Amino acid sequence: MKKRIGLLLMLMLVPALMLGTPAHAGLSTFEDLTLASESYWNGDDDGSGYGTYSGFTSGDNYFANYEAAAYYSWEGFAYSNTTDTTTAGYTNQYSAITGGGVNGSANYAVAFTYTMWGQSAQTYNGYTTGEYEQIVKGFYVTNTTYAYLSMRDGDGYATAFDEDDWFKLTIYALDSSYNQTGDYVEFYLAEGTELLSTWEWVDLSSLGAVYGLEFELTSSDNGAYGMNTPAYFAMDNLETSTVPVPAAVWLLGSGLIGLIGIRRRTNL
């Protein structure tokens, strides 16, 4: 009888030992957000003049936002389908230099990382599934038209980039309190006169399991009031994956179930 019990337990535990619990992938494409043609969403204003902390959800991720319409101001994340790749300046702050999303899709996100109102450009995992600790595989990034043309040609605040200039995106991992863990990944949106004008993948798997991300832009072009380069980038197809339950946990659960079933049979 003991040999039979041992065999039954082994048959139940071996699959768990080999596989554990599979992870579930999530993808924020922004195509699940409704927009009129050539338009954008940059926040919900409550009419008070002081603005509203809000955000939006795509896939399993929440994208933080603050907007104060009375001050013509917003920060954090917006989403857009505008396609203007030629108009320079602030009036064209919601267009990607690619003229659309990844693989010709319509919608994408735009981040403004300057934090006048205290809302950092942050994303939070698990908004729809409740699986808050996840592995962020990565996302696609490109320059906005506003930032690209400013770096290429210069404007009233920024100078045209030369071979010594750079524009860098830093992505920080966030812990369960949504504070930076100290882990980060860097990606250059411009190096010298080589300005990013296509969608490029940023691999974030090295960050491990995180609760969210925070995005920061820095530049070689700075003045008395901070960075001169427009603090914008465009994002698409943010991909996350839930953390698999370790096989050891399933070993324990499966073993207990097996013992209960065997005990019932032996007590009949």
C-alpha positions, 0 to 999 in steps of 0.5 A, a space after each residue: 500500500 505504501 508503494 502505491 501511495 508513493 507512486 500516486 504522489 509522484 505522478 501528481 507532483 512531477 508535472 508541477 515540478 516541471 512546469 509551475 504555473 504559467 505566466 499570463 501576458 498583457 499588451 497595452 496597444 492603446 487600440 482599446 481606447 476610443 478617439 476621433 480621427 486626428 485627436 488626442 486625450 490629455 486628461 480630465 479637467 474638473 473645471 476648478 482651474 487647478 486640474 485633476 489627477 487621473 489617467 487611463 487604462 490600456 490592456 492591464 496597465 494604468 497610465 497616470 496623468 494630470 491636466 489643468 486646462 485653465 493653465 493649458 498644462 498637462 503631464 504624465 501620459 496622454 494618448 493620440 492618433 494624430 499623424 502630423 510629422 511636419 509641424 514644429 512647435 508646442 501646438 503639435 505636441 501629441 504627434 509621433 514622428 512616425 506618423 502613427 503607431 507600431 506596424 501602422 496602428 492608429 493609437 499610441 501613447 505620448 508622455 510629457 515628463 516635466 513635473 510642474 504639478 508633481 505627476 511623474 510619467 508612471 505606469 502601474 501594472 495589473 489594473 484589470 487583473 489585480 496581478 500587480 507584481 509583473 515582469 515588464 518585457 518592454 515597449 516600443 518607443 520613438 520621438 514625438 514630432 515636437 521633440 524631433 524637429 526641435 533637435 533637428 532644427 532648433 527653436 526659440 528655446 533649444 539649439 539644433 543638435 550637433 555630434 556631441 549632443 544626446 537625448 536620453 530616456 531612463 526607465 525606473 522600476 517601481 516597488 509595491 509602494 510605487 517608489 523607485 527600486 534603484 533598478 533602471 534601463 537607459 535608452 537614447 532617443 538621440 545621439 549626436 545628429 542621429 535622431 530616432 524616427 522609427 519605432 524601436 523596442 526597449 527591453 525591460 526584462 532585466 528589471 525583473 518583477 516590478 509594480 510599475 515604471 517611471 520615465 525620465 528624460 534628460 538632454 545635453 541641451 540645458 539652460 537656466 530653467 532646466 532642459 531645453 529639449 522638449 520633454 516628450 516621447 511616444 510609446 506603443 505596445 507595452 508588454 507585461 507578464 504575470 509572475 509564475 507561481 513557483 513550482 514549490 508552491 504547487 508541489 505543496 498544494 498538489 501533495 496535500 490534495 493527493 494525501 487527502 484523496 488517498 486517506 479518503 480511499 483508505 478509510 472507506 
